[in-house]
């Protein structure tokens, strides 16, 4: 077997050191089932093909070198600049990434972020390095058309499209919404898109009890980043609206961290919203307990977030729960278990919650839809690992390594 394959993964804001330790020690301390599990799968994949890998996260953290893995944190915008200063920061970040790639000498670079500045990687045009975009999010918010983007955004995506056409082997994409966007910026040139879906181990959900509609109070869980564009303030409006309406208790459990966490805590305290419980970071054991207690999962993504296949909506399915989800995040594979609501429509989200709380037939129908969809997310052949193997076999040069 060929030895010494080198993979460079330009990832998003993941706690890669924590995920590495979880994989290495086989512990269960990831914030959610999806994020941590995905990174653990990447580490296992590299181990299986005897690859050396460098992962770069856009989060803040402490760098780590462990055996075949080099883990590095590079926050491209630590001060939260916007406008021109944001783009200048990102350009500087990409220069640093190019230097890092040059030093590491990878066979393949997985591009998970900074898609508007991929064109800068043309500097490697005559190198042997292969590039594969690894898209977990859409290129722009799915509820916007290309024509609604600014001129600057269109120009940058035009450059991105040229890079995809002329320098990339293929694209790994998690969502159907990505296909049309890739086709648009590459002028329908037929660039191969390998679809994958998040794959889970069924044992992760063994400890989660079945939902009980009769259990009181009615509980809704939010899991994920506590950010404005994830709809956290819309959730606050929903809680206020339900409290004002009365007619039955609804409690919200908020799990996760983010830039809006402190402001959310202050708002809940100021408005005396005793129906919202903010838990912050939750390990899997605690998250499993909260999922067992909840009746439904809410995903209130705003229209401004470029959501791919929202993993929390999948966790809802695998927990056997209905999901109340924004149109900015819904995928067809979860539709049988979902109530779809327009983004930022607090009244619509409130009505969906009341429908589940008060209508047992609706609730149980969506629970059955969730159970029926579960097998779709347990099929290992549909995961990103097989898609990546197929891309590299197609590309040539690493064929022997990439065969299972």
Rosetta blueprint (number, residue, H / E / L):
1 X L
2 X L
3 X L
4 X L
5 X E
6 X E
7 X E
8 X E
9 X E
10 X E
11 X L
12 X L
13 X L
14 X L
15 X L
16 X H
17 X H
18 X H
19 X H
20 X H
21 X H
22 X H
23 X H
24 X H
25 X H
26 X L
27 X L
28 X L
29 X L
30 X L
31 X L
32 X L
33 X H
34 X H
35 X H
36 X H
37 X H
38 X H
39 X H
40 X H
41 X H
42 X H
43 X H
44 X H
45 X H
46 X H
47 X H
48 X H
49 X L
50 X L
51 X E
52 X E
53 X E
54 X E
55 X E
56 X E
57 X E
58 X L
59 X L
60 X L
61 X L
62 X L
63 X L
64 X E
65 X E
66 X E
67 X L
68 X L
69 X E
70 X E
71 X E
72 X E
73 X E
74 X L
75 X L
76 X L
77 X L
78 X L
79 X L
80 X L
81 X L
82 X L
83 X H
84 X H
85 X H
86 X H
87 X H
88 X H
89 X H
90 X H
91 X H
92 X H
93 X H
94 X H
95 X H
96 X H
97 X H
98 X H
99 X H
100 X H
101 X H
102 X H
103 X H
104 X H
105 X L
106 X L
107 X L
108 X E
109 X E
110 X E
111 X E
112 X L
113 X L
114 X L
115 X H
116 X H
117 X H
118 X H
119 X H
120 X H
121 X H
122 X H
123 X H
124 X H
125 X L
126 X L
127 X L
128 X L
129 X L
130 X E
131 X E
132 X E
133 X E
134 X E
135 X E
136 X L
137 X L
138 X L
139 X L
140 X L
141 X L
142 X L
143 X L
144 X L
145 X L
146 X H
147 X H
148 X H
149 X L
150 X L
151 X H
152 X H
153 X H
154 X H
155 X H
156 X H
157 X H
158 X H
159 X H
160 X H
161 X H
162 X H
163 X H
164 X H
165 X H
166 X H
167 X H
168 X E
169 X E
170 X E
171 X E
172 X E
173 X E
174 X L
175 X L
176 X H
177 X H
178 X H
179 X H
180 X H
181 X H
182 X H
183 X H
184 X H
185 X H
186 X L
187 X L
188 X L
189 X L
190 X L
191 X L
192 X L
193 X E
194 X E
195 X E
196 X L
197 X L
198 X L
199 X L
200 X L
201 X L
202 X H
203 X H
204 X H
205 X H
206 X L
207 X L
208 X L
209 X L
210 X L
211 X L
212 X L
213 X L
214 X L
215 X L
216 X L
217 X L
218 X E
219 X E
220 X E
221 X E
222 X E
223 X E
224 X L
225 X L
226 X L
227 X L
228 X H
229 X H
230 X H
231 X L
232 X H
233 X H
234 X H
235 X H
236 X H
237 X H
238 X H
239 X H
240 X H
241 X H
242 X H
243 X H
244 X H
245 X H
246 X L
247 X L
248 X L
249 X L
250 X E
251 X E
252 X E
253 X E
254 X E
255 X E
256 X L
257 X L
258 X L
259 X L
260 X L
261 X H
262 X H
263 X H
264 X H
265 X H
266 X H
267 X H
268 X H
269 X H
270 X H
271 X L
272 X L
273 X L
274 X L
275 X L
276 X E
277 X E
278 X E
279 X E
280 X E
281 X L
282 X L
283 X L
284 X H
285 X H
286 X H
287 X H
288 X H
289 X H
290 X H
291 X H
292 X H
293 X H
294 X L
295 X L
296 X E
297 X E
298 X E
299 X E
300 X L
301 X L
302 X L
303 X L
304 X L
305 X L
306 X L
307 X L
308 X L
309 X L
310 X L
311 X H
312 X H
313 X H
314 X H
315 X H
316 X H
317 X H
318 X H
319 X L
320 X L
321 X L
322 X E
323 X E
324 X E
325 X E
326 X E
327 X L
328 X L
329 X L
330 X L
331 X L
332 X H
333 X H
334 X H
335 X H
336 X H
337 X H
338 X E
339 X E
340 X E
341 X E
342 X L
343 X L
344 X L
345 X L
346 X H
347 X H
348 X H
349 X H
350 X H
351 X H
352 X H
353 X H
354 X H
355 X H
356 X H
357 X H
358 X H
359 X L
360 X H
361 X H
362 X H
363 X H
364 X H
365 X H
366 X H
367 X H
368 X H
369 X H
370 X H
371 X H
372 X H
373 X H
374 X H
375 X H
376 X H
377 X H
378 X L
379 X L
380 X H
381 X H
382 X H
383 X L
384 X H
385 X H
386 X H
387 X H
388 X H
389 X H
390 X H
391 X H
392 X H
393 X H
394 X H
395 X H
396 X L
397 X L
398 X L
399 X H
400 X H
401 X H
402 X H
403 X L
404 X L
